[in-house]
C-alpha cells in the first residue's frame, strides 16, 4: 500500500481567507495580488485560498498554449515554475513586510502531462526554522489528476531599505 503525504493537496484548507475580498491578507499574498511577477503573470497565477495557521496555499494557473512544447503539453520548466510559485507562497505566509524567501533548491517529479487549461497548485510548509524552510507542493488538473509534485528549500532574507543619507546621495548623483 502506498504511503500518503502528511498533508495531501486535495484536503480542505482551514481557511484564513478565500476569494477576492479577504479581510487581512499576508504580506506576500498582498504583493502577488497587487502586482505579480512577469513570470507568474505569464503562468496565469491566481491565489484562491490561504491558511496561515496550516502554512498552505491553493492557487489556480490559467495555462495557455503559449506554455506548451511542440507536442501540446505544458513544458516541464513551466510546470516547475508553477510548483515554485505555490511553494514560495506557502513558505512566505508568515514573513514580515520586507522579507523574502529565495529558493535554494527545487526538486520536481512529473507524473502526468499537464495540458492547457486550469491547473491547480497546492503548496504547504513541511518544516520551518529560523533561517531556512522546507516546503512541498503538487499540481492537479481540473479533474483532480496529480500532474506533478515537488519539494523545495528556501532561505529567509530581510531586504534592507536605503537610509535617508544613502537616498539623498543617490539623488545627488543622478542630477
N, C-alpha and C positions, 0 to 999 in steps of 0.2 A: 504494500500500500504506500502511496506517495505521501510524503510529509507536506503539511501546509505551512505557509509562512505565518509568522506571529500575527501580522495584520494583513489580511487579504484585501486587495484593492477594491473588491466589489462590496465589502462591508459598508453599511450605512455609517456616515460620519456623525459624531456628536457635535453638531454644527455650532460654531460661534456666529457664523452668518452665511447666508446663501442669497444669490440673486444680485440685483442691481442697486439695492438701497440698504446696504449694511450700516448699522449704527456706528461702529468703530472698526475700521479696517486695520490690520497690522501694517506697519510702515512699508514693508516690501510689496505687499499687495496694492497699497495705495499707489506706489511708484509704477508698478506694472500696469495698473488700470488707467492711470493718468497718461503715461507715455511708455508703451512697451518698446523694448529694444528693436532695432530694424529686423534682426533675425527672428525674434518672437512674433513680430507683426507679419513677417513673410510666412510663418508657420500657421498663422491664423489663431493665435493664442487667445483664449478667453478663460478667466478664472470663474469657476462655477460654485465652489464651496470650500470652506476653510474651517479647520478645527485647530486652534492654537493649543488647546489642552492636550489633544492627541498628537499634535505635530503632523497633521495630514492635510493634503490639498487634493481637490479634484478639478481638473482642467478639461477644456474641450478645444481641440485644434480643428480648424476648418482647412483640411489638407486638400489643396488644389492640384491640378495636373502638372503645374509648374514644379512640383516637388518630386515628380516621378522620374524613374530611369526609363530607358527605351523599351522596357518590357511592360510598362504600365503600373509597376509597384512603386511605392514611396521609396526613394533612395535611402540606403542604410544610414548615411550621415545625417539625414533629416530626421529619421527615427531616433537616432542618438540625441539629436538636439532637442527633440520633444521630451525625451526622458530627462535630459539635463535640466530643462525648464521646470518640470514637475518636481524633481528632487531639490533643485535650488530654492524653489519657493517654499517647499516643506521645511528645509533646514533654516531658512531665513525668517520663519514666522515669529520667532521670539528675539530677533535682533532689534536694536535701537536704531533711530534715525542716524545716518552717517556710518553705519556698519554694513559691510558686505560679506558674502560667503563664497569666495572663489573656489571653483572645483579644482582639487588637487589630483584626483584620479577618477576615472569613469570606466565602468565595465557594462557592456550591453550584450544581451543574448537575444537574437532574432528568432522568434518561434513560428511565425506565420507571416506571409506577405501582407504589408499594410497597403491598402488601396485608397484612392482619393475619397474624400467624404469626411464625416465626423470621426475623429479619433479621440478617445478619452484618455487623459493622462492622470495617473494616481501617484502621489509621492508621499512618503512617510518617513519620519525620523526613526532610525533604529537605535542610535545612541548618540548623546550629545555631551561633549566635555567642555572645558573652559575655552580651548582654542581650536578644537577640531570636532567635526561631527560626521557621523556615518548615516547614510540615507539609502533608501531603496525606492524603486519605482516600477510601474508597469504601464503598458499601453494596451487598451482594448478597443475593438471596433464597436459600432452601434449595436451589433448582435451579442456583444459580450465575449467575443473570441479574444483570447490573450494573444497579442501580436508580438510583444517584446517585454523583457524585464531588464532591470538594471540595478546597479549599486554604485554608490559614489562616496568619496571622501571629500569634505570641504573644510577650509580653514575659515577663521573669523578674523576680519580685519576692520579696524576703525580708521576711516579716512580722516585726514587732518584738513581742517579749513585753514586757509592762509590767514595769518594775523593781520590786523589793521595796518601795521607797518609794512608788511610784505605787499599787501594790496595797493597801498599808496605808492610804493616803489615801482611796482609793475605798471601802474597807470602813468607814472612819470616817464618810464622807459618807452612807452608807446607814443608819447607826444612828440 
